[in-house]
Amino acid sequence: MEQSRENKLVKNTVILAIGTFFPKFAVFITLPILTGYLTKTEYGTYDLILTLVTLLLPAATLQIQVAAFRFLIEKRENEKDTKSIITNIFVFIIPTSLIVLVALYFLLYSQDSILRIEICVYFLLDILSGAARQVARGLGKNSLYTISAFISAVSQIVFIFLFVWVTGWGLNGAVLALCIGEFGSFAYLFFKVKLFKYFDIRLLSKKRLKSLLSYSWPMVPNSLSMWVMRVSDRLVITAVMGVAANAVYAVAYKIPSILNLAHNTFNMAWQESASLASKDTDANAYFSKIFRDLYDISTGMLSALIGVTPILFAVLIRGDYSDSYNQIIVLYMAIYFCALSSFWGGLYVAYQKTKSVGLTAIIAAVINLVVDIALIKWIGLYAASLSTLVSYLFLCIYRIIDTRKFLNVKYDYKHIIITLLVVISQCVVCAQRMLILDIFNFIVGVIVFAVLNKDLLISYLNKMKKKICRSRK
């Protein structure tokens, strides 16, 4: 049974990895265009638009789309319950989203009217496509989730190229490209999943809606707190140092987000796997093994990423953003701990302890904001990256202790300490920006990744050999 669970987790992770990869791929493909053809002020505004959507989505929907995924997993075989869940969710999010976005339009009075309309349309389409994706996942249609993400990513790449590079529409063109991408994603899911077949106004139910919201609303503080940790840094930077400084910090965040990409993928598959395994008698042993595998993959990826940082920075970043280089190194460790914390977040979701998710995130967000405000006048941009690191490290430690109340996950602390010392040393070496040390770091990164993931690599190589042998026959 354990092998079956692990195989399913791996399969879902691979499928969702492709879907999560494409949006990030679009970010990196378009980054040279955006940093090269938008002014620092325009790019700083563009980045704030992208991060603001992560605040408005939970505020406008009370995270009810998360309940879609969790409840549909258990009810996907029951047609009436499935229709009831989907109907109640969309009937709730559409009017509430429109009310929030009308208010947003007037709050953006400092921007020109066309840009304000584009931003509101983009936010609405993002909310609708996000809900549709959660429904697709809840129905077990992960491949459709991936295709919708591909459509969104390709559309953004194509239209940012056309609207920013070719026509020179600047910030307006960049936001319009986002709108087109999300519209394509939602339209695909609407017709492919046949969402219209799940709408039945007769199944509107206060009791159903209440049960969905009772599960989802505690996730709102979590989302808002995670938003505070991601965005408060940028708002504080903008207020104290200006929009141009925010652009430098935003660029610094791009390369470390590669690590976050992999973990966001795992986390989506992990929530489903953990939810299904939570009632099994061997849950503790299963979760312990998954954590060890996750930790080794994460640490190996971090080590390898640090090793190739000089290359990625030279290839991906255009314009005067050299000040962002050392910020990247601190943010590596911050996002690393953020990614690990998602493991325990999945356990909270599996055991429906969503209040604990919100509580831990709120405390971490407060720490982030306090450290940021206290230090920014003293150490500038480093206050933002350091506060992010401190808050995510706290989140990891707190959740390790808190989950012991209902689970007994085993940790190899000696292994964790040794590997952490290695990657911290790599960060220090990377900061020196010397060619000989960069080469050394690259070699260390390859070795660490290979050693920590040797079983995974051997398994992959054996599968490749079998495929080659079959093809020759």
N, C-alpha and C positions, 0 to 999 in steps of 0.2 A: 504493500500500500504506500509506504514511504517513497519508493522509487517512482510510483505512479504520480504522487503529489509533486515530487521534484521535477519529473519530466514535464508535467503540466505547467509548473511554474516557469521552467526554462522556455517552454514553447510560447507561453503568453508573454514572457519577458522579451523574447526575440521579436515577436510580432509587434508588441508595443514599442520596442526599441526603434524599429523602423519608423513608426508613426511619430515618435518623439524626436527622432533624429532629423527628420525633414524640416520642421520649423526652425530648429537650431542651425541647420545647414543653410537655410535661407538667411538667417541672421549673419552668418559669417561670409556668405557670398555677397550680400549687399553692404556689409560693413565698409569695404573700401570705397564704394560709391557714396554712401551716406557721409562718411568722414571726409571724403574728398570734395563733394559737391554741395554740402550744406555748411553753413557757417557754424562755428562752435555754439552760438546762441540757438540756432535752428536745431542742431543735433541735440543739444541739451533739452530743448522743449520736446523734441520727438521722443527722447528717452523718458521724460516725465509722463508723456501720454501713455506709453507702453506700461509703465509701472502703475499709473493711476487706475488703469483698468482692473488691476488685481485688488484694488480697494473697493471699487464700485460694484464688482460682480457679487461678492458676498453681501454687501450692504443692500443691493437691490433684490437679491434672491433669497436671502437668509440661508444660503448654501443648500437649498432644497434639492439641487441637482446632484449633490453628493448622496443624498438619501435615495435618489433614483437608482444609482449603482448598487448600493447596499441592499435595498429592499427587493430589487428585481432579481438579484442573485438567488434569493430564496423562493421567489414567486414566478420565475420565468416559465415554468411549466403550466401555470394556471392562467388561462387567457383572460378571464374576467378580472382577476387581481392585477395582472399586467396592464390592462387597459385603464383600470382605475388609478393606478400609480402614475402612469404617464399623463393621463388627462388632468389629474389634479395638479401635477407639477407645472405643466405648461399654462394652465388657466391661472395659476398663481404668479408665475414669473413674468408673463407678458405685461399685464397692467402695472405691476409694481415697478418693473424696469422702466416703463414709459414715464411714470411719475418722477422717478429719480433722474432720468435723462433730461426731462424738461427743466428740472431745477438746475442740472449741470449746465445747460445751455446758457442760462442767465448768469450763473456763477463765472462763466468764462468770458465775461464782458470785455476783458482787455484784449481778446483776440478778434480777428476779423470774422464776419458772420459766416463766410464759406467754411473756414477752418472749424468754427464751432459746430456747424452742422455735420461736417465730416467726422469730427471726434464723436459726437453723439451717435451717429449711424454706426460707426465702427464699434462702439461699446455695446450697442444693442445686438449687432450681428455676432459679436464675441460671446455674449450671454446666451443667445439662441444656439449657436454652434457648440458651445460648451455643454449645454444641457443635452443636446442631441448626442454628443459623444459619450456622455455618461450613460444615457439610455442604451446606446449601442453596446457599451461594455457590459451593462447589467444584463442585456439579452444574450451575452456571450458572443457578440459579433465584433471581436477585436480586430479582425482583418479590415472591416469597414471603417473602424476608427482610424486605422493606419492610412487607408486610402484617402480619407477626408483630410487628414493632416498633410498628405502629399499634395493634394489639390491646393490647399491653402498656401503651402510653402512655395510651390512652383508659380502660383499666381503672383505672390508677393515679389519673387525674384524678377519675373518678367515685367511687371508693371512698375516696380521701382526703377528698373533699367530704363523703361520707356519714359516715365513721368519725371524722374530726377535727372538722369544722365542725358537722354535724348532731347526731351522738350524743355528741360530746365525749370520745371514747376516748383522746385524746392520742397519746402515742408508740406505744402498743400498736396503735392503729387505723392509724397511718401505716405501720408495718411490715407489718401484715396486708394493707394495700392493695398494697404491693410484692409480697407473695406471690401475691396474686390475679392481678396483672398478668403476672408471669413464668410462672405456671401456664397462663394463657390463651395466651401466646405459644408455649410449648413444645407444648401440646396441638394448636394449629393446625398447627405444622410437622410434628408426629409423624404426623398423619393426611393433611395435604395433600401433603407430600413422600413420604408412605407409607414412613416410615423402617422400619416393621416388615418390609417386603419386602426390606430390605437386610441383615437379621440372619440369619446362617447360621453356627451354632456350629461347623460342620465346617470353616469357613475360619479358625478361630483359628490363629494362626501366630506362634511366637516370632520367626522371622526377619522377618515383616512388622511385628510390634510393635517389634522392635529398630530397624528402619529408620525407623519413624515417630518413635520417641523420640530417635533419634540426631539427627534434624532438629529436633525440638521442644525438647529439654531445654536447649540453649543459649539459647533464648528466655526461659527462666525467670529467669535473672539480669537480663535486660533488663526483664521485667515487674516483678520485685521492685525493681529500681533505679528504674524509673519510678514505682513505688508509693512508694518512699522519697522521691522528689522531690515527689510530690503530698501524701503523708500525713505524712512525718516533720515537716514544718512544723507540722501540726496537733497531732501528739503532743507536740512540744516546747512549743508554745503552751499546750496543756492542762496539761502538767506544771509549767510555770513561771508561767503567767498565769491558768490556770483554764479551765473548760469554757465559761464565758460569753464569754471572749476568743476562743476557738475558733469560737464562733458568729458573731462579728463577721468573722473572717477567712473563714469558710465563705461568708457572704453576699457578701463582696467578690469571691470567686472566681466567683460565678454569672454576672455580666454578661460578663467576659472569656471565659468558656467558650463564648459564642456564636461567637467566632472559632474556638475549638477544634472546635466542632460541624462547621463547614464543612470543616475540614482532616481530621477523622476520616473524613468522608464520602469526600473525595478519596482519602485514603490507602487505603481499602478497595478502591476501583476501581483505584487506581494499582498496588497490589501485583499484581493480576491482569494489568493491561496491561504492566507492566514485566517480569513473569515470561514472558509470551508473546513480548515484543520482545527479550529479552536475547540471543537467538541470531541476531538479524538483523544483516546487515552494516552497516546504517546506524544502529546502536543509539546511538552517541555523539551524532550529530546530532539524533536523535529525543529523547533524554533532555535535551539542551541546550535544545531548543525548549520542551519541557514545563516545565522549570524556569523559564524566562523567563515563560511564561504563568502558572504557579503563583505566582511571586513578585509579578507585577503584580496578580493577583487578590487575593492575601493582603494586600499593602500597601494596595491600594485599600479593601478591607474594613476593615482596621485604622483607616485614616484616617477613614472614614465612621462607624465605631463610636465612635471618640473624640468625633466631632462630636455624636453623639446621646446621649452618656453622661448629661448632666444630666437629660434627659427620661426615659431608661430607669430611672435611679436613683429619680426621683420616682414613677414609675408602679409599679415592681416591688417596691420595698422598703418594708416596713411595720415599725413599731416603732423602737426606739432603736438604729439602726445607722449613724449619721452618721460614726462613726470609720472605717467601711469604705471611704468614698469615695476617699480618696487611695491606699489599698491597691490599688484597682481600676486606677489609672493605671499603677502599677509592674507589676501582673500582666498588663496588656495586652501589654507588651513581652515578658514572660516567655513567655506562651502563644504569642505571635507566633513567637518563635524555636523553641519546641517544635514548632509546626505546620510550620515550614520543615524542621526536622530529620527529619520523617517522610518527606520526599522521598528523602533518602539512606537512610533505613530501608527504604523500598520497594526500593531498588537492592540492598541487602544480601539481602533476601528473594529477589529475582529471581535473584541469582547464588548463592543458597544459602550465603551467608556469615553464618550466624546467630550464630557465635561473635563476630564483629565487632560485631554488634548488642548483644550482652550486655556485651562489654568496654567499649564507648563509654558505655553507659548506667551501668555500675557506677562508672566514674570520675566521671561527672557527678553521680551520687547521693552519692558521698563528698564532693564539693565542696559540694553543697547542704547536707548535714548539718553539715559543719564550719563553714561560714559562719553557718548558722542558730544553732548552739549558741554560737559565739563572740560573736555580736552581740545576741542577744535580750535580755540584761539591760541593754544599752546603748541600744537603739533600739526595743525592744518589737516590735510586730507588723511593723514595717518590716523586721526581720531575716528574717522568713519570706518576704515578697514579694521582697526583694532577693536572698536566697539562691537562690530559684527562678529569678530572672532570670539571675544569674551562671551557674548550672549549665546552663540551656538554651542560653545564648549559647556556652558552652564546647562543648556537644554539637554545635551547628551547625558551629563552626570545625573541631573535631576530625574530624567526618565528611566535611567538604569535602576535607580533606587526605588522610584515609584512603582514600576512594573513588578517589582518583587512582591508586592501585596497580593497579586493574583497569578503570578507565574514564577517558575524557577529556572530561568535561563542561565546556562553555565558559560563563563568567560575565562579564557586563558590570558590572565593579566600579564604574565611574563612575556608572552608573544606580542601582546599589544604594546607594552612599554618599549621593547627593543625596536620594533618596526616604526613606532612613532619617533624615536630618537633618530633613526636613519633619515626619515623624510624631513624632519626639522633641520637636520644637518644639511640636507640638499637645498632647503630654502635659503639657508645662510650662504651657501656656496653660490647659488643662483644670483643672489643680490650683489655679488662682487663684479659681475659683468666682465669677466676675463675669459678670453677664448679657450685657454688651456683648461680652466675650471669648468667651462661650459661643456667641453668634450668629456671631461671626467664625469660630470653630472649625467650626461646622456648615457654613458656606459653603465653607471650605477642604476639609473632608472630602468634600463633594459634588464639588468640582472635581477633587480628586486621584483619586477613584474613577473619574470620567468620563474623565479624561485617560489614566490607566493602562490602562483597559479599553475604550477607544473602539472598537476593532475588534470586540470581543465585543458591545458595545451596538449598534453599527451592524448587525451580523449578526442580532441578535435583533429589531431594529426592522424590518429587511427581511423577516424571516420573518413578523412580525405583519402587515405590509402585504400580503403575498401571501395570508395567510389571510383578511384582510378583503376583498380583491378577489375571492377565490373565493366567499366567502359572499354577495357582492352579485350574483354571476352567476346 
